[in-house]
Amino acid sequence: MKLKEVDRTAMQAWSPAQQHPIYLATGTSAQQLDATFSTSASLEIFELDLADPSLDMKSCATFSSSHRYHKLIWGPHSMSSGDRVSGVLIAGGENGNVILYDSAKIIDGEAEVIIAQKDKHTGPVRALDVNMFQTNLVASGANESEIYIWDLNNFATPMTPGVKTQPLEDISCIAWNRQVQHILASASPSGRATVWDLRKNEPIIKVSDHNNRMHCSGLAWHPEVATQMVLASEDDRLPVIQMWDLRFASSPLRVLESHTRGILAIAWSMADPELLLSCGKDAKILCSNPNTGEVLYELPTNTQWCFDIQWCPRNPAVLSAASFDGRISVYSIMGGSADGLRQKQVDQLSSSFGNLDPFGTGQPLPPLQLPQQTAPQSVVMPLKKPPKWIRRPMGASFSFGGKLVTFENSKPPQQPGMEQQQQQHPHVYVSQVVTEKEFLARSNQLQEAVQSQGFVSYCQKKMDMALADFERNVWAFLKVNFEEDSRVRYLELLGYRKDDLKKKVNITLQCKVFLPILLVDVYGIFSLLKAPAESDGSVPNEGDEGQTTEEEFLGETLKDHKKETEDLGPAKTTFNISVSGDVDGLITQALLTGNFESAVDLCLHDNRMADAIILAIAGGQELLSRTQEKYFAKMRSKITRLITAVVTKNWKEIVQSCDLQNWREALAAVLTYARPDEFTALCDLLGSRLENEGDSVLQTQACLCYICAGNVDKLVACWTKVQDGNSPLSLQDLIEKVVILRKAVQLTQAVDPNAMGALLAEKMSQYANLLAAQGSLAAALSFLPANTNQ
């Protein structure tokens, strides 16, 4: 795609790669005329501003020169950092002169811009090149096999690479090697190329085409392989580019035959060795891969020939081409929209003659009839392959299953003796990435427990490892599901052991039976405390006068207790039946007539609760139930509601109404009394109350209720609500409990093992994704739901 253009018939040179912004220097071309037939010459510098959408390049400076140029280069010698334009412009003139210009002074508009000049050459200087390792060394070539090496620090006396080659001929091209600083190559229109070793001051090899039709118009060294170079032929009979390897100099290594007519100039990209520019008399500018000969890109040009092409050193995608129609065009090889500029170019050419016949007839020129283009190409195809500077030197991509695929295109350093032409194949590495090692280890332990059915030992291990009391309780509750008499074990976990309760009851009852003995003990203690101490601190003897011993006190107490028992006398065999008008009489009459209901009502009225309950038992179950209701309605004590629930078996009332701080007691009652068909619902009800309470501690305890109920889905919902489930280990915590509880439910209840709620299915899918991402694909599949709808 064309970016900019300059209407100049000129040679061109880009500013060095170190220079920013980018400049393009132009010098009026020798042996050519523009459309105005002007004979003046100038040296100009233009700035490349790609932010400006217009095609015109901004001219920064113009210097009127007395010379026209066959070659122009911009060397980085004496470059300084900063915004100041620097470097040296080196020009090859018509009369054998080599001229050095100060680019900074040209930009500043100074009059004295020439650093130095020498006219030592014979004939025009058509070849110039700067040594990229020692930028103060410049090679120049002219007629009669003349080659000079100029030192910009000592410009007065040039050196020669060796004795002139015979027969004497013009030097059309010259180029420093890109890998070895003391190697220089030159070529002539005859088709011969000579390689010079400046350390030996002699040519070391010569290459030439055997058919003698090779007219060299271009020479370029390979940017990376020191022994390879290309030669371009200007002859229409042999419009080729030959690629030579000096290790096999008997014939070209490869021949590029993309042009149909002679090639006028070539340029090898320093940024990508697979990009070689060439322009020819077929009016084409091609970008080819010299290793394969494939044309990667064809620039959209007009019908004019281009005689010089240059890569921009700083921006590798930009190039410039100077054509014989008096225009320098700047292109990008990255593609884009083509510009329909042909009419503009024709109009500019006509305006040079003022719309009049230039040969003196004074008649206006007729309008130029342009041929109609049938199918103008509006979009230019980009390069067939990405250039090296935008290729990824390395890359990485994750694939499913935690696989990491990486590659790198960087070439390893060449070993001594290794063939440089050997193709370096990049490697692609596939590795398994594991980022959650603890997560995987715990998952493997869970899978082993499931496969071996070792649920009890697994729960015990989790209990031993638990750091928090609640976590330990959860695993203890889960473990109970796999043990016999699970309800009793649940009660023990809640702190209620039947053996311990029996001991407490026995102690309480024995306190009343042995109260006299206890009193004896108390009396003895007090008697000891009351006894005065002897002067020597000893305790008085048992037989001391005026003191009662402990045995005497015990004997008297037991004697009194026996006397009271004997006073009661033997049970009497007769009793009095009174039918008086008082309450006892009425009760007696009711009992004598079999009216238990009236007798019970009288006992309740007289607050004789025990008598009422005993009579209700004799009156039948219906009367007993009504009596119990009246009793519970009348009595008000701390445990009345509990006694009511025990007698009436109304546990839902207790679960719904109890203070949630007593949730353990409520759950214990459900575990003790609830029938199997109502047990799960009651545990769920208690868990729901705890879960919906604002207290976070109580919310966590709801999980224990759901474990007792075997309700997996509610356990998942509650755990997700009260625990942080974002990390893999948190999800592992949940899945461990869910899997163990599901196995317990499957063992104790007739449930579908594949049944799964929506939230649990979502968590299982997340868990399977985590396992898959760590490379455990088989384990991930085992945790996925059997039904894909889930």
Secondary structure, 3 states (H helix, E strand, C coil): CEEEEECCCEEEEECCCCCCCCEEEEEEECCCCCCCCCCCEEEEEEECCCCCCCCECEEEEEEEECCCEEEEEEECCCCCCCCCCCCEEEEEECCCCEEEEEHHHHHHCCCCCEEEEECCCCCCCCEEEECCCCCCEEEEECCCCCEEEEECCEEEEEECCCCCCCCCCCCCEEEECCCCCCEEEEECCCCCEEEEECCCCEEEEEECCCCCCCCEEEEEECCCCCCEEEEEECCCCCCCEEEEEHHHCCCCCEEECCCCCCEEEEEECCCCCCCEEEEECCCCEEEECCCCCCEEEECCCCCCCEEEEEECCCCCCEEEEEECCCEEEEEECCCEECCCCHHHHHHHHHHCCCCECCCCCCCECCCCCCCCCCCCCCEECCCCCCCHHHCCCEEEEEECCCEEEEEECCCCCCCCCCCCCCCCCCEEEEEECCCCHHHHHHHHHHHHHHHHCCHHHHHHHHHHHCCCHHHHHHHHHHHHCCCCCHHHHHHHHCCCCHHHHHHHHHHHHHHHHCHHHHHHHHHHHHHHHHCCCCCCCCCCCCCCCCCCCHHHHHHHHHHHHHHHHHHCCCCCCCCCCCCCCCHHHHHHHHHHCCCHHHHHHHHHHCCCHHHHHHHHHHHCHHHHHHHHHHHHHHCCCCCHHHHHHHHHCCHHHHHHHCCHHHHHHHHHHHHHHCCHHHHHHHHHHHHHHHHHCCCHHHHHHHHHHHHHHCCHHHHHHHHHHHCCCCCHHHHHHHHHHHHHHHHHHHHHCCCCCCCCCHHHHHHHHHHHHHHHHCCCHHHHHHHCCCCCCC
